[in-house]
Amino acid sequence: VNGSSRLVFSMGFLVGDANSNGVVNARDLSATKSKLNQQINSANFFYDVNLDGVINFFDVVPIRGRAGKAIQ
């Protein structure tokens, strides 16, 4: 990360995959909707897809758009 190592590796993440199962699906959407209007804290930060500090409609829309995407 800071350039002090010569190790090379691949890293992947899936925006909208709130439950970390490798797929964006209805469970992620439902979980995010259940957190609507919450301020971000250490327990719910991964539901804030657009990183605006609150879980809202603007986090739900991108998850819908990513439905079915998976890390391979």
Rosetta blueprint (number, residue, H / E / L):
1 V L
2 N L
3 G L
4 S L
5 S L
6 R L
7 L L
8 V L
9 F L
10 S L
11 M L
12 G L
13 F L
14 L L
15 V L
16 G L
17 D L
18 A L
19 N L
20 S L
21 N L
22 G L
23 V E
24 V L
25 N L
26 A H
27 R H
28 D H
29 L H
30 S H
31 A H
32 T H
33 K H
34 S L
35 K L
36 L L
37 N L
38 Q L
39 Q E
40 I L
41 N L
42 S L
43 A L
44 N L
45 F H
46 F H
47 Y H
48 D L
49 V L
50 N L
51 L L
52 D L
53 G L
54 V E
55 I L
56 N L
57 F H
58 F H
59 D H
60 V H
61 V H
62 P H
63 I H
64 R H
65 G H
66 R H
67 A L
68 G L
69 K L
70 A E
71 I L
72 Q L
